[in-house]
């Protein structure tokens, strides 16, 4: 099979011919139908996340936003069948630890990260461990393109908005960063009846945020006081603010954009400059009684609700896809991410 692999950090992916994977007893093998190119893939490509113990071993086939058709299953697999169309949470879980059993599989004690811990979706085929737990069957109306969009960024935003952010109709939500996660959060919150302010440095991305339902936008130039702008629009500050980038400035802006008793949701993981550590305005947090919460992926138990909303047409992740590419164009897209030149989602659909 063909696969695009990271063989050296920051260098062009190599298109290689590899043996097709074979399933172990608990595994399934998917024919990949669509695979998103996510900023997390860029971090892996750059060799980031050593501070998290997450630097990928090379060579590695990236790709954790995939939709596929099951073509083989292991002897112990009972619920997944050949021919099923499925998606897979990027945080593959064991299904048996205390967190999995309590509905928090997104923070599984034995987590594997698709495309990071083992080879992922930049390939014609991908092997999925613990398939009965990690393969999530797609409803009939959810296309492979939509499912690949759900794979990481949209499902991450869904958890951040609906569960960790607890966003409600009529509230103000500020979204810092109008990339894939940010645009997804805009769409999801707007569909829930929230008022959304999108913040980004790029006017084109803010235009996309408007298309996805943002009622207001703020362009973050060097001279823009972002928290003041958000507080002016919202008449006192956002009820909830999401940082989708993991950059020191956007994290601070997000916290400072809140009204008293507001909630900051941290979604974006940091890059090499921050290396997992940023300062917070702790006195503002204390005196305004702000809440700071993290948000990682989307629990397996939350997929039925998400997929039912997509199946019913109430959410439309495929509208975030701005470009589809062939496997050998993946390096080009990753390179564009280095200076934030990509817009919306880009999906590999030709292998």
SELUMGU-308848 format. One record per residue: y, z negated, x of N, C-alpha, C, CB in turn; residue in three letters. Coordinates in steps of 0.1 Angstrom, whole numbers, plus 5000, padded with zeros to 4 digits. Atoms other than C-alpha are relative to their C-alpha. Glycine has a CB too. Layout:
BEGIN
YZXYZXYZXYZXALA/...
This chain:
BEGIN
498850005009500050005000501250005009500049884990UNK/498850004993503650045010500749864998500950114996UNK/499250125001505749735017501250005010499149875003UNK/498850014991509249665031500049865006501350034992UNK/500150144994509049375056501149975009498750005008UNK/499150054990511449165075499149975013500749864996UNK/500850024988510149185111500949945011499550145006UNK/499150064992513349065128501249964992500450095012UNK/498950055008516148855113501250095001500449865003UNK/498849935000519149065103499950155004501049945009UNK/500249864996517549395114499450084988499150015012UNK/500549925011516449685091498649964997500150155003UNK/501450025005513349625070499250115005499949984985UNK/500949904996510349815082499150044988499249965012UNK/501049955011508350025056498750015007500550134994UNK/501350004994504749955065498950034990499849865006UNK/501249985008501350045052499149885002499350145004UNK/500850134999499449725045498850014990500849884996UNK/501250005009496049655029500549944987498949915007UNK/499750065013496249584992499449864999499450094988UNK/500550135000495949214985498849984991501149904995UNK/501150035009492749074970500149864995498650025008UNK/499750135006492748774947498949895005499950004985UNK/500950114999491248434956499649954987500749895008UNK/500550055013489548234929501049984989499249885001UNK/499050035009492748124913501250104999500649865003UNK/498949914999494948424920499950124991500050055015UNK/500049875007496048744903500850095009500849994986UNK/499349904993497149064919500850094990499050095009UNK/499249925009500049254903500350135006501349924996UNK/499449884996501049614905501549984997499450134993UNK/498650035002504849564910500750124992500749975013UNK/499349905008506849744883501550015003499849984986UNK/498550014997510349624893500149875008500850004987UNK/499750124992511649384919501549995004499150015013UNK/498650024998515149254921500349975015500649904992UNK/499550044986517149234954501049894998500650135007UNK/499350125003518548884953500749955013499249894994UNK/499350064988521048704976499149915008501349934996UNK/501050094993518248464984499250095010499149934990UNK/500749914990516448765000500950035012499750144993UNK/499149994989519548815021500049885009501550024994UNK/500150124992519448455032498750005008500049874991UNK/501349994992515748505042500150105011498850044990UNK/499849904990516648825060500849965011500650134993UNK/499150054990519348645079499449885008501349964994UNK/500650114993516948365089500649864997500050025015UNK/499450135004518848095070499049904995501050034989UNK/500750115006517647765055499049935009499350064988UNK/500750094991516147615086500249864997500350045014UNK/499650145003517947295076499249954987501549994997UNK/500850045011515847305044498550015003500350094988UNK/501449974997512547385062499650134993499149894995UNK/500349885008512847725044500150135008500850004988UNK/499949874993513247975072498750075000500549975015UNK/501249935002510748245066499350035013500250134992UNK/500849964988507948315091499950164999498649935001UNK/500149855000507848685102498750045006501250055009UNK/499449915010506748935094499849954986499550145001UNK/500050045014507448875057500450114991500849874998UNK/499649915011507549095026500849924990498850074993UNK/499350095009510448945006499950054986501550015004UNK/500049965014511048974969499449904990499250134998UNK/500550115009510848704942500550024986500549865006UNK/499649965014512348874911499250114995501650035000UNK/500949895003509449074899499550004986498950015010UNK/500849985012507749214869498850095004500850074988UNK/501249934996504249344872498950014990499549945013UNK/501249985009501049454856498849945008499750144996UNK/501150064993497949244864498950115002499449884991UNK/501049904997495349464881498749945005500550105011UNK/501250074996492949204894500249854999499650035015UNK/499950155001492148834889498849945007500049964985UNK/501150074994490048574906499049944991500649895008UNK/501150045008486848424894500349884991498849975008UNK/499750125008488448104881501250024991500349885010UNK/498949985008491348264863499550024985500850135004UNK/500549995014490948224825501050054990499649864996UNK/499049965010494248294808500750135002501049894998UNK/499349884997495548594826499050115001500749995014UNK/501049895001493848934820500650125006499750024985UNK/499649874995493949274836500750074989498750075005UNK/499249925010496549484819501249924995499250044989UNK/498850085005498949194811501250035008499749845002UNK/498749984994502549254818500649865002501050094992UNK/499550134997504048944835501249995008498849925006UNK/499150044990506848784853499649875006501549984994UNK/500450114992506648504878501249925005499150045012UNK/498950084995509048214885499950005015499949854995UNK/500049994986510148234921499449875006501450035006UNK/500550134995509247864925498549994994500949884996UNK/501450015005505447904921499549865002499150105008UNK/500350155001503947564912498549984999500749944988UNK/501450035000500647394914499449974986499849875009UNK/500450035014500547294877499349864998499050104996UNK/500750135001498946954885500849885005498750015007UNK/499350114995501446734903500849934988501050045011UNK/499350075010503546474884501250084994500549875005UNK/498949925005506546704882499650114991500850055011UNK/500549895009504546994868499549954987498850075007UNK/500550065012502846774843501149954990499049895003UNK/498950065008506146634831501050114996500749895007UNK/499149895004507746984825501050035011500749964988UNK/499149974990509547004858499450085012500749875006UNK/500749924990507547264876500950075010499150114994UNK/499049944991510747404892500249915012501350024993UNK/499950084988510647104916498649945004501049884997UNK/501450034997506847094921499949955014499150124998UNK/500350064986505646884950499350095009499249874998UNK/500849914992503447164962500550154998498550004996UNK/499449875003505847454955499850105012501549984998UNK/499949884991505447794971501150094995498650085001UNK/498949915004508348034971499650155002501349975008UNK/500449865000507448394962500950085009500050064986UNK/499249924991508648624990500649925011501150074993UNK/499650084989509448335012498949925007501149894995UNK/501250074995506348115016498950105003499549904990UNK/501049904998504148425013500650134995498749974992UNK/499449875003504648795007500350024985499050115005UNK/499649985014506448904976500150144995501449944999UNK/500049885009507649194955500650135006500749974989UNK/499549884994509149444980498750085004500949985012UNK/501349944997505749614978499450064988499049905007UNK/500749945011503449814956499249904992499150125004UNK/500850115007501249504949500449875006498550035003UNK/499750134996501749134951498949904995501449954996UNK/501050105004499348834950500749884995499049975011UNK/499450115006500248544928499049884999500550034985UNK/500950115000498648204934500149924987500349905012UNK/500150085012497547964906500550084988500849875001UNK/499549905009497848264883500149954985499250125000UNK/500050055014497048084850501349924997498849914997UNK/498850085002500147864855501250085003500049885009UNK/498849934995502548104874500250144994499950015014UNK/499849875007501948434855500449974986498750095001UNK/499450025013504148434824500050134993501449935001UNK/500149875007503248704799501350044993498849984989UNK/498849955006506048914787499950044986500550125008UNK/500049955014506848974750500250165001501149944992UNK/500149865001506549334739501450075003499550054987UNK/498649944999510349404738500749975013500849954989UNK/499450034987511049264773499550105010499749865004UNK/500449894991511049564797499849945014501150115000UNK/500150044986510049544834501449985006499350105008UNK/498750014995513749594842500649874996500950124996UNK/499550125004514749304821499349885006499949994984UNK/500850114995511949084834500349985015498550034999UNK/499650024986512949154870501449935001500150145008UNK/498750075001516549044861499849854997500950074990UNK/500350145004515048724846499549935012499050004989UNK/500950064989512948664878500649885008499750105009UNK/499350114993515548444896501349974995500150035015UNK/498650035002519148484889500349974985500950115004UNK/499750025014519148504851499349874995499550114991UNK/500750135004516548224846500649885006498550015004UNK/499350114994518348014871501349964993500450035015UNK/498850025008521548054852499749944986500850134998UNK/500450065013519747974819499849855001498750074995UNK/500350144998518547644832501349925003499049975012UNK/498850074997521947564847501049984989500750095011UNK/499150005012523847644815499549914989500350144995UNK/500550065012521547514789499549865002498950084994UNK/500650134998519847214805500849915009498650025006UNK/499350084990521647094836501549994996499850055014UNK/498650005004525147194824500249944986500550135001UNK/499950045014524447104787501250064993500149845000UNK/498849945006527047354777499850024985500250145007UNK/500149995015527847354740501150104995500249864994UNK/499049915007529647584716501449945000499550044986UNK/498650065001533447544718500449945013500149914990UNK/499550064987533447394753500550115009498849925006UNK/499649914989535047544784499049995011501449975004UNK/500849994988532847664812500750085010498650064997UNK/499549924988534147774846498950045008501149925008UNK/501149954991531847994867500750055012499250114992UNK/499449964987532748024904499050095007500349875008UNK/500949904994531248344918499450094989498949935008UNK/500549915011530648644896499050105006501250084994UNK/501149934996527548764914498950004989499449955013UNK/501149995009524048784898499949874991498850025007UNK/500150125007523848414889501249984991499849885009UNK/498850025007527448394879500150084987501250025008UNK/500049915011527348694856499049964989499850155004UNK/501050055010524148564840500549884993498749975008UNK/499550135006525748224834501150044990500649915010UNK/499049965010528748404817499450054988500950115007UNK/500749955012526448594794499449904991499050115004UNK/500750105007524348304785500949904993499049925009UNK/499150095006527248064779500850064988500949945010UNK/499249945010529248314759499150024987500550145005UNK/500949995011526148384737499849874992498750065005UNK/500250135007525948014730501349954994499649895011UNK/498850045007529548004718501049935009499849924988UNK/499150064991531247864749501150095004499349955012UNK/498849934994534647974763499850005015501349944995UNK/500449994986534048104798501250065008498850095002UNK/499149964990536448134827499250045013501149895004UNK/500749954988535048354856501050005011499450134997UNK/499150014988536448304891499350085011500249865005UNK/500549924989535948554919501150065008499050114996UNK/498949934992537848724947500150154997499749985015UNK/500249855002536749074936500450044985498650055003UNK/499649965013538649224906498950084992501250095000UNK/501149925007535649464899499049914994499450105010UNK/500950105005533349164896500549924988499549915011UNK/499450075012535748994872500050094988501549965004UNK/500149905011535849314851498649994994500350145005UNK/501350015005532049284849499849874992499050015011UNK/500050135007532448914839500650014986500749895008UNK/499449985013534749024811499050074990501350095001UNK/501049925008532049274799498949914995499450115008UNK/501150095004529548994798500449884991499349945013UNK/499550095010531748774776501049905005498849924996UNK/498950104996534248584798501350024992500250025016UNK/498749995008537348514778501250005009500249884990UNK/499050014990539448454809499450025014500949874999UNK/500449984986539248544846501149955009499750145004UNK/499150044989540848404878499650075013500049845001UNK/500349944987541148614910500449905010500850135001UNK/499850104990540748374939500550065013498749925003UNK/499449954988543148504965500349885009501350084997UNK/499650114990544348304996501149914995500450065013UNK/498950085005547348184977499849954986501350094999UNK/500350055013545648104944499649865000498950094993UNK/500550145002545347744934499050014988501249904996UNK/501049985011542047794915499949894991498750035007UNK/500150115010541647444900501250004991499949875007UNK/498850005009545247464887500050114990501350015009UNK/500149895009544647804872499049974989499650135008UNK/501150035010541447694855500649894990498749955006UNK/499550115008543147374842501150054990500549885008UNK/499049945009546047574828499450084989500950095009UNK/500749925010543747814810499349924990499050105006UNK/500950085008541547544796500849884994498849945008UNK/499250115005544447304788499449865004500250014985UNK/500550134995543147024810498850005009499849914989UNK/501149994991540147144828498750044992499749875007UNK/501249955007536647284821499149874997499250095010UNK/501050105003534047064804498850015010499550014986UNK/501149984991531447214827500450115010498750044993UNK/499749904990531847404860498850035009501249965009UNK/501249964992529147594879500550075013499150104992UNK/499849924987529247694916498850085002500349905012UNK/501149914998527047994920499950065014500150114990UNK/499949944986527848064957499549915011501450045003UNK/500550094989527147754978501050015012498750045005UNK/499049994990530447804998500949874999500850134999UNK/499250135001532547495007501250014991500549975015UNK/498849985008535647634991499750004985500850125004UNK/500349995014534047724958499449884994499050124998UNK/500650135005532147394955501249914997499149945011UNK/498850095003535447204959500850054988500950005013UNK/499249955011537247434935499349974987500250155001UNK/500850035012534447384910500249864995498550035002UNK/499950145003534647004911501449974995499749915012UNK/498650035003538447004910500550084987500950045012UNK/499749935012538447244880499749934987499450145000UNK/500550075012536946984857501049914994498849925004UNK/499250105007538646774831499249865002500250034985UNK/500750134999537846404830498750004992501049884995UNK/501450015005534146324823499350135001500049954986UNK/500749874999533346684832498850005009501050105006UNK/501349994993530146804848500050125009498850014989UNK/500249894990529747014880498550025002500749965013UNK/501349964998526547204883499950095013499450084988UNK/500149934987525547314918498750095000499949915012UNK/501149905000523347634918499950065013500250104989UNK/500149924988524247824949499649915012501350065003UNK/500450074988522447714981500950055011498550045004UNK/499149964990524547715012499550095010500549875007UNK/500449914989524547955041500149935014500850135000UNK/500050064986524647905079501349925003499950115010UNK/498750074997528347795079499949864995501250074994UNK/500150145006527747495056498749935004500150014985UNK/501350054996524047445066499749874991500149965015UNK/500550105009523547225035500949884999498749955005UNK/499150125001526546985040501450054997500049935014UNK/498649985003529846995023500749874996500150114988UNK/499250125004532646745016500350014985501249985008UNK/499750015015533346634980501249914998498849954992UNK/498950095003536546484966499549884992501150084991UNK/500750115007534846154959500949914992499349925011UNK/499150095008537945964947500350074986501349985007UNK/499849935013538546234920498749994992500350155003UNK/501350025007534846214911499949864993498850035009UNK/500150135005535145844907501049974989500249905012UNK/498950045010538445804889500050094987501350025007UNK/500149925012537746094865498650004994500350155004UNK/501350025005534145984859499250144999500049934987UNK/500749875000532746334868498549985003500650095011UNK/501450004998529046414869499750125009499250014987UNK/500449904990527546614898498450024998500449975015UNK/501549985002524046774891499650125008499650014985UNK/500649884994521847014910499250084989499249965012UNK/500849925009520047304893499250105008500950074990UNK/500849924992517147484908499050084991499249925010UNK/500949925008515447774891499949974985498649995006UNK/500250035014514047724856498649964998500350134992UNK/501450055002511047514846499150104992500049864993UNK/501049915007507947704835500149974985498649985005UNK/500050045014508147514802501250054992499949844999UNK/498849955006511547664795499950154998501249965008UNK/500149855001510348024797499850054985498950055008UNK/500249955014509148054760501350024993499149914992UNK/498749995006512647984748500850115005500849875001UNK/499249894994514348214773499550144996499949995015UNK/500649875003511948504767500150034985498550005004UNK/499949975014512148464729501550044997499749874992UNK/498649955002515948504731500250145005501049905007UNK/499949864995515648814752499250094991499450015015UNK/500849925009512848944729500850034987498749934997UNK/499249995013515148894699501350085002500249874994UNK/498849934998518049074716501249915001500250104990UNK/498950095000520248764717500549985015499649864994UNK/499649994986520348774755499550135006499449885009UNK/500349864995520249104775500250005015500950104993UNK/499950004986519549054812500150135006498949925006UNK/500049864995519049424817501450065002499150094992UNK/498749944999522749484811500749965013500849954988UNK/499450044988523449304844499650105012499649865004UNK/500549914989521549574864501050125001498550054996UNK/499049894998524149804879499450125008501149945008UNK/500649894991521750004902498649985001500750005014UNK/501450014996518150084907499850095012499150054988UNK/500249934987516850194941498550025003500749925011UNK/501349994995513750304959499849895011499850145006UNK/500450114990511850064983500750025013498550005002UNK/499549974987513250235014501649985000499750135005UNK/498650035001516850155002500349865001500650074988UNK/499750145001516449785003500949955011498649925001UNK/499250044988517949745038501550034997499650075013UNK/498749965003521049925026500749904991500150144993UNK/499450105009521549684997500249865007499049984988UNK/499850134993520949375019501250015009498849975008UNK/498849994991523549505043501349994992499950135008UNK/498850015008526049545015500349864996499950094988UNK/499850145003525449185006500749925010498749934996UNK/499450074989526749075040501549984998499750075013UNK/498550025003530349135029500350014985500850115007UNK/499950015015529749094991500450134993501049894997UNK/499649875006529949464983499150044988499950105011UNK/500949975012527149454957500649954987498649955002UNK/499550055013527949414920498849994990501150104995UNK/501150015009525649284893498749995007500050114990UNK/501450014994521949314900499650145004499049954989UNK/500749884995520149584920498549975000500550035014UNK/501550015002516449644913499350115006499749994985UNK/500949894995513749834932499150034988499249955012UNK/500949955011511850044906499250125005500750034988UNK/500749894994510450314929499349965013500950135002UNK/500750064988507750204954499350115008499049904995UNK/
